[in-house]
Amino acid sequence: MSTNSYRVRLTAGAKQDMSSIVGYVARQDSQKAAERLLEKLLATVASLGNSPERGSFPAELLALGSREYRQIIFRPYRLIYKVVGGEVLLFVIADGRRDFQALLSRRLLAQ
């Protein structure tokens, strides 16, 4: 079993995103579907510890000249993060069909 070379941390915003998504699936589908989704999301998040550089740069941020954040896609969700030293900080987990320009401006650029 390999160990992660990066520590992965979820910001309060990312934790809230995950909770909202899982809660929505539980209400709209079933608790079992929500639990499966949570397992897969957590595995995707954990995988960032092994190879965070594999993520692409979000087009919305590239258009603004920012290469600070990366994303991985877990359809239909986009996970937005940045690598800082030995850590991967996850900032956003959101449905990719949302208005990401507004979301990223509000959540990342306002910091």
Phi and psi restraints in degrees (value plus and minus 20) as a CYANA .aco file:
   2 SER   PHI    -107.8   -67.8
   2 SER   PSI     135.2   175.2
   3 THR   PHI    -121.3   -81.3
   3 THR   PSI     131.8   171.8
   4 ASN   PHI     -90.0   -50.0
   4 ASN   PSI     118.7   158.7
   5 SER   PHI    -107.0   -67.0
   5 SER   PSI     -35.1     4.9
   6 TYR   PHI    -142.6  -102.6
   6 TYR   PSI     123.9   163.9
   7 ARG   PHI    -104.1   -64.1
   7 ARG   PSI     113.0   153.0
   8 VAL   PHI    -125.9   -85.9
   8 VAL   PSI     107.0   147.0
   9 ARG   PHI    -147.7  -107.7
   9 ARG   PSI     118.5   158.5
  10 LEU   PHI    -117.2   -77.2
  10 LEU   PSI     112.8   152.8
  11 THR   PHI     -93.0   -53.0
  11 THR   PSI     148.5   188.5
  12 ALA   PHI     -78.4   -38.4
  12 ALA   PSI     -58.2   -18.2
  13 GLY   PHI     -83.0   -43.0
  13 GLY   PSI     -63.2   -23.2
  14 ALA   PHI     -86.8   -46.8
  14 ALA   PSI     -58.6   -18.6
  15 LYS   PHI     -82.4   -42.4
  15 LYS   PSI     -62.2   -22.2
  16 GLN   PHI     -85.4   -45.4
  16 GLN   PSI     -61.1   -21.1
  17 ASP   PHI     -77.4   -37.4
  17 ASP   PSI     -69.0   -29.0
  18 MET   PHI     -81.8   -41.8
  18 MET   PSI     -64.5   -24.5
  19 SER   PHI     -81.6   -41.6
  19 SER   PSI     -62.8   -22.8
  20 SER   PHI     -84.3   -44.3
  20 SER   PSI     -63.2   -23.2
  21 ILE   PHI     -84.1   -44.1
  21 ILE   PSI     -68.3   -28.3
  22 VAL   PHI     -84.2   -44.2
  22 VAL   PSI     -61.2   -21.2
  23 GLY   PHI     -82.6   -42.6
  23 GLY   PSI     -61.4   -21.4
  24 TYR   PHI     -81.8   -41.8
  24 TYR   PSI     -66.6   -26.6
  25 VAL   PHI     -83.4   -43.4
  25 VAL   PSI     -59.1   -19.1
  26 ALA   PHI     -82.0   -42.0
  26 ALA   PSI     -61.5   -21.5
  27 ARG   PHI     -92.9   -52.9
  27 ARG   PSI     -59.8   -19.8
  28 GLN   PHI    -107.6   -67.6
  28 GLN   PSI     -44.5    -4.5
  29 ASP   PHI    -142.3  -102.3
  29 ASP   PSI    -109.7   -69.7
  30 SER   PHI    -180.9  -140.9
  30 SER   PSI     142.9   182.9
  31 GLN   PHI     -84.3   -44.3
  31 GLN   PSI     -57.5   -17.5
  32 LYS   PHI     -83.2   -43.2
  32 LYS   PSI     -62.9   -22.9
  33 ALA   PHI     -83.9   -43.9
  33 ALA   PSI     -59.0   -19.0
  34 ALA   PHI     -85.0   -45.0
  34 ALA   PSI     -60.8   -20.8
  35 GLU   PHI     -85.6   -45.6
  35 GLU   PSI     -60.7   -20.7
  36 ARG   PHI     -82.7   -42.7
  36 ARG   PSI     -63.8   -23.8
  37 LEU   PHI     -82.0   -42.0
  37 LEU   PSI     -65.0   -25.0
  38 LEU   PHI     -80.0   -40.0
  38 LEU   PSI     -63.8   -23.8
  39 GLU   PHI     -77.7   -37.7
  39 GLU   PSI     -66.5   -26.5
  40 LYS   PHI     -88.8   -48.8
  40 LYS   PSI     -59.6   -19.6
  41 LEU   PHI     -82.5   -42.5
  41 LEU   PSI     -65.5   -25.5
  42 LEU   PHI     -83.3   -43.3
  42 LEU   PSI     -57.6   -17.6
  43 ALA   PHI     -85.8   -45.8
  43 ALA   PSI     -59.8   -19.8
  44 THR   PHI     -84.5   -44.5
  44 THR   PSI     -64.4   -24.4
  45 VAL   PHI     -81.2   -41.2
  45 VAL   PSI     -66.9   -26.9
  46 ALA   PHI     -81.7   -41.7
  46 ALA   PSI     -54.1   -14.1
  47 SER   PHI     -84.3   -44.3
  47 SER   PSI     -40.4    -0.4
  48 LEU   PHI     -84.0   -44.0
  48 LEU   PSI     -45.3    -5.3
  49 GLY   PHI     -85.7   -45.7
  49 GLY   PSI     -42.9    -2.9
  50 ASN   PHI    -111.5   -71.5
  50 ASN   PSI     -53.2   -13.2
  51 SER   PHI    -174.4  -134.4
  51 SER   PSI      49.4    89.4
  52 PRO   PHI     -88.3   -48.3
  52 PRO   PSI     -43.7    -3.7
  53 GLU   PHI     -91.8   -51.8
  53 GLU   PSI     -28.3    11.7
  54 ARG   PHI     -90.8   -50.8
  54 ARG   PSI     -39.4     0.6
  55 GLY   PHI     -90.1   -50.1
  55 GLY   PSI     130.6   170.6
  56 SER   PHI    -108.5   -68.5
  56 SER   PSI     147.3   187.3
  57 PHE   PHI    -106.2   -66.2
  57 PHE   PSI     110.8   150.8
  58 PRO   PHI     -81.0   -41.0
  58 PRO   PSI     110.0   150.0
  59 ALA   PHI     -76.4   -36.4
  59 ALA   PSI     -56.8   -16.8
  60 GLU   PHI     -82.6   -42.6
  60 GLU   PSI     -54.3   -14.3
  61 LEU   PHI    -106.1   -66.1
  61 LEU   PSI     -52.9   -12.9
  62 LEU   PHI     -79.8   -39.8
  62 LEU   PSI     -58.5   -18.5
  63 ALA   PHI     -81.0   -41.0
  63 ALA   PSI     -44.3    -4.3
  64 LEU   PHI    -116.7   -76.7
  64 LEU   PSI     -15.2    24.8
  65 GLY   PHI      63.3   103.3
  65 GLY   PSI      -7.2    32.8
  66 SER   PHI    -116.9   -76.9
  66 SER   PSI     105.9   145.9
  67 ARG   PHI    -138.8   -98.8
  67 ARG   PSI       6.9    46.9
  68 GLU   PHI    -102.1   -62.1
  68 GLU   PSI     -52.1   -12.1
  69 TYR   PHI    -130.8   -90.8
  69 TYR   PSI     132.8   172.8
  70 ARG   PHI    -146.9  -106.9
  70 ARG   PSI     150.7   190.7
  71 GLN   PHI    -162.6  -122.6
  71 GLN   PSI     130.9   170.9
  72 ILE   PHI    -145.4  -105.4
  72 ILE   PSI     131.1   171.1
  73 ILE   PHI    -124.6   -84.6
  73 ILE   PSI     109.5   149.5
  74 PHE   PHI    -149.6  -109.6
  74 PHE   PSI      66.2   106.2
  75 ARG   PHI     -68.5   -28.5
  75 ARG   PSI     111.7   151.7
  76 PRO   PHI    -111.3   -71.3
  76 PRO   PSI      -3.5    36.5
  77 TYR   PHI    -114.1   -74.1
  77 TYR   PSI     129.6   169.6
  78 ARG   PHI    -136.9   -96.9
  78 ARG   PSI     111.4   151.4
  79 LEU   PHI    -129.7   -89.7
  79 LEU   PSI      97.7   137.7
  80 ILE   PHI    -125.8   -85.8
  80 ILE   PSI     109.1   149.1
  81 TYR   PHI    -168.2  -128.2
  81 TYR   PSI     149.6   189.6
  82 LYS   PHI    -160.3  -120.3
  82 LYS   PSI     131.8   171.8
  83 VAL   PHI    -118.4   -78.4
  83 VAL   PSI     104.0   144.0
  84 VAL   PHI    -148.0  -108.0
  84 VAL   PSI      86.7   126.7
  85 GLY   PHI      40.5    80.5
  85 GLY   PSI    -143.8  -103.8
  86 GLY   PHI    -115.3   -75.3
  86 GLY   PSI      -2.5    37.5
  87 GLU   PHI    -142.3  -102.3
  87 GLU   PSI     130.8   170.8
  88 VAL   PHI    -132.1   -92.1
  88 VAL   PSI      97.7   137.7
  89 LEU   PHI    -123.1   -83.1
  89 LEU   PSI      97.4   137.4
  90 LEU   PHI    -112.7   -72.7
  90 LEU   PSI     102.7   142.7
  91 PHE   PHI    -124.1   -84.1
  91 PHE   PSI     -57.6   -17.6
  92 VAL   PHI    -159.0  -119.0
  92 VAL   PSI     115.5   155.5
  93 ILE   PHI    -149.7  -109.7
  93 ILE   PSI      90.1   130.1
  94 ALA   PHI    -168.2  -128.2
  94 ALA   PSI     136.9   176.9
  95 ASP   PHI     -82.7   -42.7
  95 ASP   PSI     105.8   145.8
  96 GLY   PHI     -84.4   -44.4
  96 GLY   PSI     -31.0     9.0
  97 ARG   PHI    -106.4   -66.4
  97 ARG   PSI     -23.9    16.1
  98 ARG   PHI     -93.8   -53.8
  98 ARG   PSI     149.8   189.8
  99 ASP   PHI     -97.3   -57.3
  99 ASP   PSI      72.6   112.6
 100 PHE   PHI     -92.4   -52.4
 100 PHE   PSI     -49.5    -9.5
 101 GLN   PHI     -78.5   -38.5
 101 GLN   PSI     -69.1   -29.1
 102 ALA   PHI     -87.0   -47.0
 102 ALA   PSI     -63.0   -23.0
 103 LEU   PHI     -81.6   -41.6
 103 LEU   PSI     -67.9   -27.9
 104 LEU   PHI     -87.5   -47.5
 104 LEU   PSI     -58.0   -18.0
 105 SER   PHI     -80.3   -40.3
 105 SER   PSI     -64.2   -24.2
 106 ARG   PHI     -89.9   -49.9
 106 ARG   PSI     -63.6   -23.6
 107 ARG   PHI    -109.6   -69.6
 107 ARG   PSI     -51.4   -11.4
 108 LEU   PHI    -129.4   -89.4
 108 LEU   PSI     -63.2   -23.2
 109 LEU   PHI    -100.9   -60.9
 109 LEU   PSI     -36.3     3.7
 110 ALA   PHI    -103.1   -63.1
 110 ALA   PSI     -23.5    16.5
